[in-house]
Amino acid sequence: MDKWTIGLKVLQKIEHKGYKAYIVGGAVRDYCLKKPIQDVDITTNALPSELKVIFPDAIVYPSYLSTKVFYKQVLFEITTFRKDLSYMDYRHPIVQAVDTIEEDLKRRDFTINALAMDSSLNIIDLYTGVEDLNSKKIRCIGNPEIRFKEDAYRVLRAIELSSRYNFDLDKSIQNSFKNDYLKHLKEEYILPILDNILNDPYWKGLSYICEFALLRSYPFYQVMIEECITYSCKDAYALFYCLHNFIPTNIKISKERVRRAKDIAYYVRNDFNAEALYYGNQEVLLDSISIYQKIKGEIQVEEVNQKYQNLPIHKVKDICFDFSTLDKNKIGRILPLIEKKLLQNELKNTAEEITAEIRRIL
């Protein structure tokens, strides 16, 4: 069974004990859109302590009114109906349990995320969320300025939803962007969802970031996204490195991502010359060609492949000389010089010529 089907059984199990329970939020939204469903969030009037009785292995977080339940080897996060009393650090709510699903839905961010479904597949839609899905529109529940000041992360969620589904942001949301909400968020909140936006199929979210300078308090990311738009390239970090030959060291991205960006830039900045093709990381070659086409002009994969095939050597073992016969302390200086001359066709790949060249160097 898939997670959706198992989630419905979790609802039934909770209902069997006399409580109300609903699948809520993104899962219902994607169900209505006939999209693949990833996460299934559940809300109920049962308290964490009461859910612990129904699911003895559950892990409860009473202060958050949240319970993690493993059912049929699938993890579900179940929250008790709640309302937000106030917000800390523009991100985290202080919550209080409430009695009804209607009260719970008031606290949710967007109309298309405020849909709930019971175990009989009946949908509760208090804010015309289904209509907004059909209109491909993202609207806040309540005043956007208030909702974004409560939780600045909602701005990023709105942008990500627009990128995922090609939905328009309501004018009231766009008008609220005169405020710099994201300055209140730490970089670790921004980076993961920005990755999602870059991987989403549509460009709408990136366009909103550019149009309203939403990342103006994070200049590197703002410039990076603007360049993505300019060059129609979502390979953002590699593109930035190709254009500027650096990535700021204070940016909290992985060393692997920086290494990949450098590897791509090495090909692009050297126009896939012999040395680049010889020393470059073959794993990023196709991505490098794609970025090259965006910023430097037309080049064909077949053309690059042919250039690679025509290299006089492809690895050290192709060199007609046994470097183990040399002093180990000298190999590190001599080998790159020999490779370079061979790649530039300034030296023939024969033992006699290479031996003579090494003697000349020494």
MIMI-988739 format. One line per 2 residues: their letters; for each residue x, y, z of N, C-alpha, C. Coordinates in steps of 0.1 Angstrom, whole numbers, plus 5000, padded with zeros to 4 digits. Layout:
<nodes>
a = X Y Z X Y Z X Y Z | ...
</nodes>
This chain:
<nodes>
md = 5008 4988 5000 5000 5000 5000 5009 5013 5000 | 5004 5023 4993 5011 5036 4993 5008 5044 5006
kw = 5016 5055 5008 5014 5062 5020 5001 5068 5022 | 4995 5073 5011 4981 5078 5011 4971 5068 5016
ti = 4971 5056 5011 4962 5046 5015 4964 5042 5030 | 4977 5041 5034 4980 5038 5048 4975 5049 5057
gl = 4977 5062 5052 4972 5074 5060 4957 5073 5062 | 4950 5069 5052 4935 5068 5054 4932 5058 5065
kv = 4940 5047 5066 4938 5037 5076 4941 5042 5090 | 4951 5051 5090 4955 5058 5103 4943 5066 5108
lq = 4937 5074 5098 4925 5081 5102 4914 5072 5108 | 4911 5061 5101 4901 5052 5106 4904 5046 5120
ki = 4917 5044 5122 4921 5039 5135 4918 5049 5146 | 4921 5062 5143 4918 5072 5153 4903 5074 5154
eh = 4896 5074 5143 4881 5076 5144 4875 5065 5152 | 4880 5053 5150 4874 5041 5157 4874 5043 5173
kg = 4884 5052 5177 4884 5054 5192 4876 5067 5196 | 4868 5072 5186 4859 5083 5189 4864 5097 5187
yk = 4876 5098 5180 4881 5111 5178 4879 5115 5163 | 4881 5127 5160 4880 5132 5146 4895 5132 5141
ay = 4896 5129 5128 4910 5130 5122 4908 5133 5107 | 4918 5140 5102 4918 5144 5088 4932 5144 5082
iv = 4933 5140 5070 4945 5144 5062 4944 5158 5058 | 4955 5165 5059 4954 5180 5057 4966 5185 5049
gg = 4964 5197 5043 4975 5204 5037 4979 5199 5023 | 4993 5197 5021 4998 5194 5008 4993 5181 5002
av = 4991 5171 5010 4986 5158 5005 4972 5160 4998 | 4963 5168 5005 4950 5170 4999 4951 5178 4987
rd = 4959 5188 4987 4962 5197 4976 4966 5189 4964 | 4976 5180 4966 4981 5172 4954 4971 5161 4950
yc = 4963 5157 4959 4952 5147 4956 4942 5154 4946 | 4939 5167 4949 4930 5174 4941 4936 5177 4927
lk = 4949 5179 4927 4956 5182 4914 4960 5170 4907 | 4957 5158 4913 4961 5145 4907 4976 5144 4905
kp = 4983 5149 4914 4998 5149 4914 5002 5138 4924 | 5015 5133 4922 5020 5123 4932 5020 5129 4946
iq = 5017 5121 4955 5016 5125 4969 5028 5120 4977 | 5036 5129 4983 5048 5126 4990 5045 5124 5005
dv = 5043 5135 5012 5040 5134 5026 5025 5135 5029 | 5022 5128 5039 5008 5128 5044 5007 5132 5058
di = 5003 5145 5060 5001 5150 5073 4987 5148 5078 | 4986 5146 5091 4973 5142 5097 4971 5152 5109
tt = 4958 5156 5111 4955 5164 5122 4943 5158 5129 | 4941 5160 5142 4931 5153 5150 4928 5161 5162
na = 4916 5159 5168 4913 5165 5181 4919 5157 5192 | 4925 5145 5190 4931 5137 5200 4944 5144 5204
lp = 4947 5144 5217 4959 5150 5223 4970 5140 5221 | 4983 5144 5221 4994 5135 5220 4993 5123 5230
se = 4989 5126 5242 4988 5115 5252 4977 5105 5248 | 4967 5109 5242 4956 5100 5237 4961 5093 5225
lk = 4968 5099 5216 4974 5092 5205 4984 5081 5209 | 4991 5083 5220 5000 5074 5225 4993 5061 5230
vi = 4981 5062 5234 4973 5050 5238 4969 5043 5226 | 4965 5050 5215 4961 5043 5202 4973 5037 5195
fp = 4985 5044 5196 4997 5039 5189 5008 5039 5200 | 5009 5028 5207 5018 5027 5219 5033 5030 5215
da = 5037 5028 5203 5051 5031 5199 5053 5045 5195 | 5043 5054 5195 5044 5067 5191 5054 5075 5199
iv = 5059 5086 5193 5068 5095 5200 5061 5108 5201 | 5059 5113 5213 5050 5125 5215 5059 5137 5218
yp = 5054 5148 5213 5060 5161 5216 5049 5171 5222 | 5046 5169 5234 5034 5176 5240 5034 5191 5238
sy = 5046 5198 5239 5046 5212 5239 5043 5217 5225 | 5046 5209 5215 5043 5212 5201 5030 5206 5196
ls = 5023 5199 5205 5010 5192 5201 5013 5183 5189 | 5024 5176 5189 5028 5168 5177 5031 5154 5182
tk = 5028 5145 5173 5031 5131 5176 5036 5124 5163 | 5047 5116 5164 5052 5109 5153 5048 5094 5155
vf = 5041 5089 5145 5036 5075 5145 5041 5067 5134 | 5046 5055 5137 5050 5046 5127 5038 5036 5126
yk = 5032 5035 5114 5021 5026 5112 5024 5019 5099 | 5024 5005 5100 5027 4997 5088 5040 5002 5081
qv = 5050 5004 5090 5063 5008 5086 5064 5021 5079 | 5054 5030 5080 5054 5043 5074 5053 5053 5085
lf = 5061 5064 5084 5061 5075 5094 5051 5085 5091 | 5043 5089 5101 5033 5100 5100 5035 5110 5111
ei = 5034 5123 5107 5034 5133 5118 5019 5137 5120 | 5015 5135 5132 5001 5138 5135 5001 5150 5145
tt = 4993 5161 5142 4992 5172 5151 4978 5173 5156 | 4978 5178 5168 4965 5180 5174 4959 5194 5169
fr = 4946 5194 5167 4940 5207 5163 4946 5218 5172 | 4950 5229 5166 4957 5240 5174 4955 5253 5168
kd = 4958 5263 5176 4959 5277 5170 4972 5283 5175 | 4977 5293 5168 4989 5299 5171 4986 5311 5180
ls = 4992 5311 5192 4990 5323 5201 4999 5334 5198 | 5012 5331 5194 5022 5341 5190 5033 5334 5183
ym = 5042 5343 5177 5054 5337 5170 5067 5342 5176 | 5076 5333 5176 5090 5337 5181 5099 5338 5168
dy = 5108 5347 5168 5119 5348 5158 5114 5348 5144 | 5101 5353 5142 5095 5353 5128 5094 5339 5122
rh = 5093 5329 5130 5093 5316 5124 5085 5306 5132 | 5087 5305 5146 5082 5294 5153 5070 5298 5162
pi = 5058 5291 5160 5047 5295 5168 5046 5289 5182 | 5040 5296 5191 5036 5291 5204 5021 5287 5202
vq = 5018 5274 5204 5005 5268 5200 4997 5264 5212 | 4984 5264 5210 4974 5260 5220 4964 5250 5213
av = 4960 5240 5220 4951 5230 5214 4937 5237 5213 | 4930 5233 5202 4916 5238 5200 4907 5225 5197
dt = 4894 5228 5197 4885 5216 5196 4881 5213 5181 | 4882 5222 5172 4876 5219 5159 4886 5221 5147
ie = 4883 5214 5137 4892 5215 5125 4891 5229 5119 | 4879 5235 5120 4877 5248 5114 4887 5258 5121
ed = 4888 5257 5134 4898 5266 5141 4912 5263 5137 | 4915 5251 5135 4929 5247 5131 4932 5252 5117
lk = 4923 5251 5108 4925 5256 5094 4928 5271 5093 | 4923 5279 5103 4925 5293 5102 4940 5297 5103
rr = 4948 5288 5109 4962 5292 5111 4971 5288 5100 | 4965 5282 5090 4974 5277 5079 4977 5288 5069
df = 4987 5286 5061 4993 5297 5053 4985 5301 5041 | 4982 5292 5032 4975 5295 5020 4963 5287 5018
ti = 4954 5293 5010 4941 5286 5008 4942 5272 5003 | 4952 5270 4994 4954 5257 4987 4960 5247 4997
na = 4965 5252 5008 4971 5243 5019 4961 5241 5030 | 4950 5248 5030 4940 5247 5041 4929 5238 5037
la = 4932 5227 5030 4922 5217 5026 4923 5205 5036 | 4912 5200 5040 4913 5188 5049 4904 5177 5043
md = 4907 5164 5046 4899 5153 5040 4898 5143 5051 | 4885 5138 5052 4883 5127 5062 4885 5113 5055
ss = 4883 5103 5063 4886 5089 5058 4876 5085 5047 | 4865 5092 5045 4855 5089 5035 4858 5098 5022
ln = 4869 5105 5022 4873 5113 5011 4865 5126 5009 | 4858 5130 5020 4851 5142 5020 4860 5154 5022
ii = 4860 5164 5014 4869 5175 5015 4863 5187 5023 | 4870 5192 5033 4866 5205 5039 4874 5216 5033
dl = 4867 5226 5027 4873 5237 5020 4867 5250 5025 | 4872 5256 5035 4866 5268 5041 4870 5281 5034
yt = 4881 5280 5026 4887 5292 5020 4888 5292 5005 | 4879 5285 4999 4879 5283 4984 4892 5279 4979
gv = 4899 5270 4986 4911 5265 4981 4910 5257 4968 | 4900 5249 4966 4898 5241 4954 4896 5251 4942
ed = 4889 5262 4944 4887 5272 4934 4900 5278 4930 | 4909 5281 4940 4922 5287 4937 4931 5277 4930
ln = 4930 5264 4933 4937 5254 4926 4933 5254 4911 | 4920 5255 4909 4916 5255 4895 4920 5268 4888
sk = 4921 5279 4895 4925 5292 4889 4940 5293 4889 | 4947 5283 4895 4962 5284 4895 4967 5296 4902
ki = 4961 5298 4914 4964 5310 4922 4968 5307 4936 | 4978 5314 4942 4982 5312 4955 4977 5325 4963
rc = 4969 5323 4973 4964 5333 4982 4966 5330 4996 | 4969 5340 5004 4971 5338 5019 4957 5337 5025
ig = 4957 5330 5036 4945 5331 5045 4947 5343 5054 | 4939 5353 5052 4941 5366 5059 4951 5375 5052
np = 4955 5385 5059 4964 5396 5054 4978 5391 5052 | 4983 5391 5040 4997 5386 5037 5008 5392 5046
ei = 5006 5405 5048 5017 5412 5056 5017 5407 5070 | 5005 5404 5076 5005 5398 5089 5010 5384 5089
rf = 5006 5376 5080 5010 5362 5079 5025 5360 5077 | 5031 5369 5068 5045 5368 5066 5053 5373 5077
ke = 5048 5383 5085 5055 5388 5096 5055 5378 5108 | 5044 5370 5108 5043 5359 5118 5054 5349 5115
da = 5055 5345 5102 5064 5334 5098 5069 5337 5084 | 5082 5343 5084 5088 5347 5072 5090 5336 5062
yr = 5091 5324 5067 5093 5312 5058 5081 5310 5049 | 5070 5315 5052 5058 5314 5043 5061 5321 5029
vl = 5069 5331 5029 5073 5338 5017 5080 5327 5007 | 5089 5320 5013 5096 5310 5005 5087 5299 5001
ra = 5077 5295 5009 5068 5285 5006 5059 5289 4994 | 5055 5302 4994 5047 5307 4983 5055 5307 4970
ie = 5067 5311 4971 5076 5311 4959 5078 5296 4954 | 5080 5287 4963 5083 5273 4959 5070 5267 4953
ls = 5058 5270 4958 5046 5265 4952 5044 5271 4938 | 5047 5283 4936 5045 5289 4923 5055 5282 4913
sr = 5067 5279 4918 5076 5272 4909 5072 5257 4906 | 5067 5251 4916 5063 5237 4914 5051 5235 4905
yn = 5041 5244 4906 5029 5243 4899 5026 5253 4888 | 5035 5263 4887 5033 5274 4877 5021 5282 4881
fd = 5019 5284 4894 5008 5292 4899 5012 5307 4901 | 5002 5316 4899 5005 5330 4901 5003 5333 4916
ld = 5010 5343 4921 5008 5348 4934 4997 5359 4934 | 4988 5359 4943 4978 5369 4944 4984 5383 4945
ks = 4978 5393 4940 4983 5406 4940 4985 5411 4954 | 4977 5407 4963 4979 5411 4977 4993 5406 4983
iq = 4996 5394 4978 5009 5388 4982 5020 5396 4976 | 5019 5399 4963 5029 5406 4956 5031 5420 4962
ns = 5020 5427 4965 5021 5440 4971 5028 5440 4985 | 5027 5429 4992 5033 5428 5005 5048 5427 5004
fk = 5054 5424 4992 5068 5422 4991 5076 5435 4992 | 5069 5446 4994 5077 5458 4997 5084 5457 5010
nd = 5080 5448 5018 5086 5445 5031 5097 5434 5029 | 5108 5435 5036 5119 5425 5035 5117 5415 5046
yl = 5108 5405 5043 5105 5395 5054 5117 5385 5056 | 5124 5382 5045 5134 5371 5046 5147 5375 5053
kh = 5148 5388 5056 5160 5392 5064 5160 5386 5078 | 5148 5382 5082 5146 5376 5096 5150 5361 5096
lk = 5152 5355 5085 5155 5341 5084 5170 5338 5084 | 5174 5327 5090 5187 5323 5089 5190 5316 5076
ee = 5202 5316 5071 5206 5310 5058 5202 5296 5057 | 5203 5288 5068 5199 5274 5068 5185 5271 5064
yi = 5176 5281 5066 5162 5280 5062 5161 5283 5047 | 5169 5292 5042 5167 5296 5028 5173 5286 5019
lp = 5185 5281 5022 5192 5272 5013 5184 5260 5008 | 5178 5252 5017 5171 5240 5012 5160 5243 5003
il = 5151 5253 5006 5140 5255 4998 5144 5262 4985 | 5155 5270 4985 5160 5275 4973 5165 5264 4963
dn = 5170 5254 4969 5174 5242 4961 5161 5236 4954 | 5150 5235 4962 5138 5230 4956 5133 5239 4945
il = 5133 5252 4947 5129 5261 4936 5137 5260 4924 | 5150 5258 4925 5159 5256 4914 5156 5243 4907
nd = 5152 5233 4914 5149 5220 4908 5135 5219 4903 | 5126 5228 4907 5112 5227 4902 5111 5230 4887
py = 5100 5225 4881 5100 5226 4866 5097 5240 4860 | 5092 5249 4868 5088 5262 4863 5097 5273 4868
wk = 5097 5284 4861 5106 5295 4863 5099 5306 4871 | 5086 5305 4874 5078 5316 4880 5084 5320 4893
gl = 5088 5311 4902 5093 5315 4915 5105 5323 4914 | 5115 5319 4905 5127 5326 4903 5124 5340 4898
sy = 5114 5341 4889 5110 5354 4884 5105 5364 4895 | 5097 5358 4904 5093 5366 4916 5104 5371 4924
ic = 5114 5362 4927 5126 5366 4934 5133 5378 4928 | 5134 5377 4915 5141 5388 4907 5132 5401 4907
ef = 5120 5399 4904 5111 5411 4903 5110 5419 4916 | 5109 5412 4927 5107 5419 4940 5120 5419 4949
al = 5131 5414 4943 5144 5414 4951 5141 5408 4965 | 5135 5396 4965 5131 5390 4978 5143 5386 4986
lr = 5154 5383 4980 5166 5379 4987 5176 5391 4989 | 5171 5403 4989 5180 5415 4990 5189 5415 5002
sy = 5185 5408 5012 5193 5407 5024 5203 5396 5023 | 5203 5389 5012 5213 5378 5009 5218 5381 4995
pf = 5227 5391 4994 5231 5395 4980 5236 5384 4971 | 5244 5375 4977 5249 5364 4968 5238 5357 4962
yq = 5228 5352 4969 5217 5344 4964 5208 5353 4954 | 5206 5366 4958 5198 5374 4949 5205 5375 4935
vm = 5218 5378 4935 5226 5379 4922 5226 5366 4915 | 5228 5355 4922 5228 5342 4916 5215 5339 4909
ie = 5204 5342 4915 5191 5340 4909 5189 5349 4897 | 5193 5361 4898 5191 5370 4887 5199 5365 4875
ec = 5211 5360 4877 5219 5354 4866 5213 5342 4860 | 5206 5334 4869 5199 5322 4864 5188 5327 4853
it = 5181 5337 4857 5171 5343 4848 5178 5348 4835 | 5188 5356 4837 5195 5362 4825 5200 5352 4815
ys = 5205 5341 4820 5211 5331 4811 5202 5318 4810 | 5190 5319 4815 5181 5307 4814 5188 5294 4818
ck = 5194 5295 4830 5202 5283 4835 5199 5282 4849 | 5194 5270 4853 5191 5268 4867 5203 5261 4875
da = 5214 5258 4868 5225 5252 4874 5233 5264 4881 | 5227 5269 4892 5230 5282 4897 5244 5284 4902
ya = 5249 5275 4910 5262 5277 4916 5273 5275 4906 | 5271 5266 4897 5281 5264 4886 5281 5276 4877
lf = 5269 5281 4874 5269 5293 4865 5276 5305 4872 | 5273 5307 4885 5280 5318 4892 5295 5316 4891
yc = 5300 5304 4893 5314 5302 4893 5320 5305 4879 | 5313 5301 4869 5318 5303 4856 5319 5318 4852
lh = 5309 5325 4858 5309 5340 4855 5319 5348 4863 | 5321 5343 4876 5329 5351 4885 5342 5345 4890
nf = 5343 5332 4888 5355 5324 4892 5357 5323 4907 | 5346 5324 4914 5346 5322 4929 5332 5320 4934
ip = 5331 5314 4946 5319 5314 4954 5323 5319 4968 | 5316 5328 4974 5320 5334 4987 5322 5323 4997
tn = 5332 5324 5005 5335 5313 5014 5326 5313 5026 | 5318 5324 5028 5309 5324 5040 5295 5318 5036
ik = 5294 5313 5024 5281 5307 5020 5281 5293 5025 | 5269 5289 5031 5269 5276 5037 5264 5265 5028
is = 5272 5263 5017 5269 5252 5008 5280 5241 5010 | 5278 5229 5005 5287 5218 5007 5300 5220 4999
ke = 5310 5214 5004 5323 5214 4997 5321 5207 4983 | 5313 5196 4983 5310 5189 4971 5304 5198 4960
rv = 5295 5207 4964 5288 5216 4955 5298 5226 4949 | 5307 5231 4958 5317 5240 4954 5327 5234 4944
rr = 5330 5221 4947 5340 5214 4939 5334 5212 4925 | 5321 5208 4925 5314 5206 4912 5314 5219 4904
ak = 5311 5230 4910 5311 5243 4903 5324 5246 4898 | 5335 5244 4905 5349 5246 4900 5352 5237 4888
di = 5348 5225 4889 5351 5215 4878 5344 5220 4865 | 5331 5224 4866 5324 5229 4854 5331 5242 4849
ay = 5334 5251 4858 5341 5263 4854 5354 5261 4847 | 5361 5250 4851 5374 5247 4845 5373 5244 4831
yv = 5363 5236 4827 5360 5233 4813 5356 5246 4806 | 5346 5253 4811 5340 5264 4804 5350 5275 4802
rn = 5358 5279 4812 5367 5290 4811 5379 5286 4802 | 5382 5274 4800 5393 5269 4791 5388 5264 4777
df = 5375 5267 4775 5369 5263 4762 5371 5249 4757 | 5371 5240 4767 5373 5226 4764 5386 5223 4756
na = 5397 5230 4760 5409 5228 4753 5415 5214 4757 | 5426 5211 4752 5432 5197 4754 5435 5195 4769
ea = 5441 5205 4775 5444 5203 4789 5431 5202 4798 | 5421 5210 4795 5409 5208 4803 5403 5195 4801
ly = 5403 5190 4788 5397 5177 4786 5405 5165 4792 | 5418 5168 4793 5427 5157 4799 5425 5157 4815
yg = 5426 5169 4821 5426 5170 4835 5412 5171 4841 | 5402 5174 4833 5388 5177 4838 5381 5165 4844
nq = 5371 5168 4851 5362 5158 4857 5351 5154 4847 | 5353 5142 4841 5344 5137 4831 5329 5137 4836
ev = 5327 5135 4849 5313 5134 4854 5305 5147 4851 | 5312 5158 4850 5304 5171 4848 5306 5176 4834
ll = 5311 5168 4825 5313 5173 4811 5301 5177 4804 | 5290 5169 4805 5278 5173 4798 5271 5186 4804
ds = 5272 5187 4817 5267 5199 4823 5275 5211 4820 | 5288 5209 4818 5297 5220 4814 5294 5225 4800
is = 5291 5215 4791 5287 5219 4777 5274 5227 4777 | 5265 5223 4786 5252 5230 4786 5254 5244 4791
iy = 5262 5246 4801 5264 5260 4806 5272 5268 4796 | 5282 5262 4790 5289 5269 4779 5280 5274 4768
qk = 5271 5266 4764 5261 5270 4754 5253 5282 4759 | 5250 5283 4772 5242 5294 4777 5250 5307 4777
ik = 5263 5307 4780 5270 5319 4783 5281 5323 4772 | 5285 5313 4764 5296 5315 4755 5292 5313 4740
ge = 5282 5305 4738 5278 5303 4724 5277 5288 4721 | 5274 5285 4708 5271 5272 4704 5283 5263 4704
iq = 5281 5251 4710 5292 5240 4709 5284 5227 4710 | 5288 5218 4702 5281 5205 4702 5288 5194 4710
ve = 5280 5186 4716 5285 5175 4724 5295 5166 4715 | 5291 5164 4703 5299 5156 4694 5312 5162 4691
ev = 5312 5175 4690 5325 5183 4688 5334 5181 4700 | 5329 5182 4712 5337 5180 4724 5342 5166 4725
nq = 5333 5156 4722 5337 5142 4722 5348 5139 4712 | 5347 5145 4701 5358 5143 4690 5371 5149 4695
ky = 5371 5161 4701 5383 5167 4706 5389 5158 4717 | 5381 5152 4725 5386 5143 4735 5392 5131 4729
qn = 5386 5125 4719 5391 5113 4713 5404 5116 4706 | 5406 5128 4701 5418 5132 4694 5430 5136 4703
lp = 5428 5136 4716 5439 5139 4725 5450 5128 4723 | 5463 5133 4723 5474 5124 4722 5475 5114 4734
ih = 5471 5118 4745 5470 5109 4757 5457 5112 4765 | 5452 5102 4772 5440 5103 4780 5443 5101 4795
kv = 5454 5095 4798 5458 5093 4812 5473 5091 4812 | 5478 5091 4824 5493 5090 4826 5498 5077 4820
kd = 5490 5066 4821 5495 5053 4816 5497 5053 4801 | 5491 5063 4794 5493 5064 4779 5506 5070 4775
ic = 5513 5076 4785 5526 5082 4781 5537 5071 4780 | 5544 5071 4769 5554 5061 4766 5567 5063 4774
fd = 5565 5063 4787 5577 5064 4796 5574 5059 4809 | 5583 5052 4816 5581 5046 4829 5586 5056 4839
fs = 5577 5063 4845 5581 5074 4855 5586 5068 4868 | 5584 5055 4870 5589 5049 4882 5604 5048 4882
tl = 5610 5050 4871 5625 5050 4870 5631 5063 4875 | 5623 5073 4877 5627 5086 4882 5627 5087 4897
dk = 5635 5096 4902 5634 5099 4917 5620 5104 4920 | 5614 5099 4930 5600 5102 4934 5599 5117 4936
nk = 5609 5124 4941 5608 5138 4944 5608 5146 4931 | 5612 5140 4920 5612 5148 4908 5600 5146 4899
ig = 5593 5135 4902 5581 5132 4893 5571 5143 4893 | 5568 5148 4905 5558 5158 4906 5561 5171 4898
ri = 5573 5174 4896 5577 5185 4888 5578 5182 4873 | 5582 5170 4870 5585 5166 4856 5572 5162 4849
lp = 5564 5154 4855 5552 5148 4849 5543 5159 4843 | 5539 5170 4850 5530 5180 4844 5536 5187 4832
li = 5549 5188 4832 5556 5195 4821 5555 5186 4808 | 5557 5173 4810 5556 5163 4799 5542 5162 4794
ek = 5533 5161 4803 5518 5161 4799 5515 5173 4791 | 5519 5185 4795 5515 5197 4788 5521 5197 4774
kl = 5533 5193 4773 5540 5193 4759 5533 5183 4750 | 5529 5172 4756 5523 5162 4747 5509 5167 4743
lq = 5501 5173 4752 5488 5178 4749 5488 5189 4739 | 5499 5197 4739 5500 5208 4730 5507 5204 4717
ne = 5510 5191 4716 5516 5185 4704 5530 5192 4702 | 5537 5195 4713 5551 5200 4712 5561 5189 4714
lk = 5555 5177 4717 5564 5166 4720 5557 5153 4715 | 5565 5144 4708 5559 5132 4703 5559 5122 4715
nt = 5549 5114 4715 5547 5104 4725 5555 5091 4722 | 5568 5093 4723 5578 5081 4721 5587 5081 4732
ae = 5592 5070 4736 5601 5068 4747 5614 5076 4745 | 5619 5076 4732 5631 5083 4729 5629 5099 4731
ei = 5619 5104 4726 5617 5119 4727 5614 5123 4741 | 5606 5115 4748 5603 5119 4762 5615 5118 4771
ta = 5623 5107 4769 5636 5106 4776 5645 5118 4774 | 5646 5122 4761 5655 5133 4758 5649 5146 4764
ei = 5636 5148 4764 5630 5160 4770 5633 5160 4785 | 5631 5149 4792 5634 5148 4806 5648 5151 4810
rr = 5657 5146 4802 5671 5149 4804 5674 5164 4802 | 5667 5170 4793 5669 5185 4791 5663 5193 4803
il = 5652 5188 4808 5646 5195 4820 5655 5193 4832 | 5660 5181 4834 5669 5179 4845 5682 5186 4844
</nodes>
